Amino acid sequence: MSSPSPKGAALITGASTGIGAIYADRLAKRGYDLILVARNKQRLNAASERLRAETGVQVTKLPADLPVSGIPPDSEDTLGHTTNPSSRLSLSADDAVRPAL
């Protein structure tokens, strides 16, 4: 496993398809570690493995349907509540789809 990026980590919701996947790809290529959030676990796993293999960045997966269930209660450490400054959350791109009103 690679060491944490000095740029920190980027949190990307809706990261398995569409614009969220494009953000994940571009930020990984720029050297950010990633925290990827997506509702489809299979696509999330595939995107995570591909980005890790292609770029060497650290990728943390957080399977969740944010508009429906919100942030899982066990994800506090994943989202940057850490004492390790090199793994800080430094960027967020929100592409989670919200239900129509």
Contacts in CASP RR format, 6 or more apart in sequence:
PFRMAT RR
TARGET T0000
AUTHOR 0000-0000-0000
METHOD contacts of the structure
MODEL  1
MSSPSPKGAALITGASTGIGAIYADRLAKRGYDLILVARNKQRLNAASER
LRAETGVQVTKLPADLPVSGIPPDSEDTLGHTTNPSSRLSLSADDAVRPA
L
1 58 0 8 1.000
2 56 0 8 1.000
2 57 0 8 1.000
2 58 0 8 1.000
3 86 0 8 1.000
4 33 0 8 1.000
4 58 0 8 1.000
4 84 0 8 1.000
4 86 0 8 1.000
4 87 0 8 1.000
5 31 0 8 1.000
5 32 0 8 1.000
5 33 0 8 1.000
5 57 0 8 1.000
5 58 0 8 1.000
5 86 0 8 1.000
6 86 0 8 1.000
7 30 0 8 1.000
7 31 0 8 1.000
7 32 0 8 1.000
7 33 0 8 1.000
7 90 0 8 1.000
8 32 0 8 1.000
8 33 0 8 1.000
8 86 0 8 1.000
8 87 0 8 1.000
8 88 0 8 1.000
8 89 0 8 1.000
8 90 0 8 1.000
8 91 0 8 1.000
9 32 0 8 1.000
9 33 0 8 1.000
9 34 0 8 1.000
9 35 0 8 1.000
9 58 0 8 1.000
9 60 0 8 1.000
9 80 0 8 1.000
9 87 0 8 1.000
9 88 0 8 1.000
9 89 0 8 1.000
9 90 0 8 1.000
9 91 0 8 1.000
10 23 0 8 1.000
10 24 0 8 1.000
10 27 0 8 1.000
10 32 0 8 1.000
10 33 0 8 1.000
10 34 0 8 1.000
10 35 0 8 1.000
10 89 0 8 1.000
10 90 0 8 1.000
10 91 0 8 1.000
10 92 0 8 1.000
10 93 0 8 1.000
11 35 0 8 1.000
11 37 0 8 1.000
11 79 0 8 1.000
11 89 0 8 1.000
11 91 0 8 1.000
11 92 0 8 1.000
11 93 0 8 1.000
12 20 0 8 1.000
12 23 0 8 1.000
12 24 0 8 1.000
12 27 0 8 1.000
12 34 0 8 1.000
12 35 0 8 1.000
12 36 0 8 1.000
12 37 0 8 1.000
12 92 0 8 1.000
12 93 0 8 1.000
12 95 0 8 1.000
13 20 0 8 1.000
13 37 0 8 1.000
13 38 0 8 1.000
13 66 0 8 1.000
13 93 0 8 1.000
13 94 0 8 1.000
13 95 0 8 1.000
13 96 0 8 1.000
14 20 0 8 1.000
14 21 0 8 1.000
14 36 0 8 1.000
14 37 0 8 1.000
14 38 0 8 1.000
14 39 0 8 1.000
14 95 0 8 1.000
14 96 0 8 1.000
14 97 0 8 1.000
15 21 0 8 1.000
15 23 0 8 1.000
15 24 0 8 1.000
15 34 0 8 1.000
15 36 0 8 1.000
15 37 0 8 1.000
15 38 0 8 1.000
15 44 0 8 1.000
15 47 0 8 1.000
15 95 0 8 1.000
16 36 0 8 1.000
16 38 0 8 1.000
16 39 0 8 1.000
16 40 0 8 1.000
16 43 0 8 1.000
16 44 0 8 1.000
16 46 0 8 1.000
16 47 0 8 1.000
17 38 0 8 1.000
17 40 0 8 1.000
17 43 0 8 1.000
18 95 0 8 1.000
19 95 0 8 1.000
20 93 0 8 1.000
20 95 0 8 1.000
21 47 0 8 1.000
23 93 0 8 1.000
23 95 0 8 1.000
24 34 0 8 1.000
24 36 0 8 1.000
24 47 0 8 1.000
24 51 0 8 1.000
25 51 0 8 1.000
27 34 0 8 1.000
27 91 0 8 1.000
27 93 0 8 1.000
28 34 0 8 1.000
28 51 0 8 1.000
28 54 0 8 1.000
28 55 0 8 1.000
28 56 0 8 1.000
28 57 0 8 1.000
28 59 0 8 1.000
29 55 0 8 1.000
31 55 0 8 1.000
31 57 0 8 1.000
32 57 0 8 1.000
32 90 0 8 1.000
32 91 0 8 1.000
33 57 0 8 1.000
33 58 0 8 1.000
33 59 0 8 1.000
33 60 0 8 1.000
33 87 0 8 1.000
34 48 0 8 1.000
34 51 0 8 1.000
34 57 0 8 1.000
34 58 0 8 1.000
34 59 0 8 1.000
34 60 0 8 1.000
35 59 0 8 1.000
35 60 0 8 1.000
35 62 0 8 1.000
35 78 0 8 1.000
35 79 0 8 1.000
35 89 0 8 1.000
36 44 0 8 1.000
36 47 0 8 1.000
36 48 0 8 1.000
36 51 0 8 1.000
36 59 0 8 1.000
36 60 0 8 1.000
36 61 0 8 1.000
36 62 0 8 1.000
37 44 0 8 1.000
37 62 0 8 1.000
37 63 0 8 1.000
37 64 0 8 1.000
37 66 0 8 1.000
37 96 0 8 1.000
38 44 0 8 1.000
38 47 0 8 1.000
38 63 0 8 1.000
38 64 0 8 1.000
39 63 0 8 1.000
39 64 0 8 1.000
39 65 0 8 1.000
39 66 0 8 1.000
39 68 0 8 1.000
41 63 0 8 1.000
44 61 0 8 1.000
44 63 0 8 1.000
45 61 0 8 1.000
48 59 0 8 1.000
48 61 0 8 1.000
51 57 0 8 1.000
51 59 0 8 1.000
52 58 0 8 1.000
52 59 0 8 1.000
60 78 0 8 1.000
62 72 0 8 1.000
62 75 0 8 1.000
62 78 0 8 1.000
62 79 0 8 1.000
64 70 0 8 1.000
64 71 0 8 1.000
64 72 0 8 1.000
64 75 0 8 1.000
66 96 0 8 1.000
67 96 0 8 1.000
67 97 0 8 1.000
67 98 0 8 1.000
67 99 0 8 1.000
68 99 0 8 1.000
71 79 0 8 1.000
79 89 0 8 1.000
80 87 0 8 1.000
80 88 0 8 1.000
80 89 0 8 1.000
82 88 0 8 1.000
END
